[in-house]
Amino acid sequence: MKTPQSFVSALSRTRLESVFNPYADCCPLHDRDDAPALRRQNLQLFLEAAIEAKVDTMWIARDLGYRGGRRTGVPLTDEVHLDHAGALLGGVTLARATQGPIVAERTAAIVWRVLDAIRQPAVLWNVFPLHPHERGDSFSNRCHTRAEREATEPLLRALIKLVRPRQIVAIGRDAQLALQDIGIPVVGVRHPSYGGQADFIAGITSLYGVASDLTGRSPEFSFDQAASAGLAHA
């Protein structure tokens, strides 16, 4: 796994029970027929652009959510912010892999609100790079298991070796503990969900040495706007 292409190829071959692999699996309800290929392409382009730009920071959360990276192929990025991801990395074109209404995710909205404000790209990832769900309910979220994390740990280490980050930011306590458990040094910030938005923004802006006045602003894309525009949201 010495290139983004070989990394994405290895990721797409990962098969685990009660886990949706967006780089290989196709959702019969929401995906285009070529969705897995488009998500592989999105991730490869995202990683290639980040490495070429010498992005030196990784933000790592826990696992893919079903409204964000599961649909787009780019971690911590929903369909609303695909263009933001491409623009921040120099104008890369990332394709939508689903059909029907665009789906927004709250965590992605906050993450990209901060990234757009600091204007510094980060390689976005998850400790567990796929979407774990409850048995029989592929549109649910659950925490990955230790066995699942161990099965995909070689992928995590391979990506870190590819990116060679100066700093890794763990988003949320679960991600921080999981990364520290396997000996990866991180700086931890609170996850923006469950009332953690202000602390997440304060933690990131402190790390980057920028003003933290984002806390009091309204998000550039609110969920009321999503509803009025006919977009689906959590």
Secondary structure, DSSP 8 states (H G I E B T S, - for coil): --SHHHHHHHHHT---TTEE-TTT---TTTB-TTHHHHHHHHHHHHHHHHHHTT--EEEEEEE--TTTHHHHSSTT--GGGHHHHHHHTTS------B-SS-EE-HHHHHHHHHHHHHT---EEEEEE-SEE-BTTBTT------HHHHHHHHHHHHHHHHHH--SEEEEESHHHHHHHHHTT---EEE--STTTTHHHHHHHHHHHHT---GGGGS--SS-HHHHHHTT-EE-
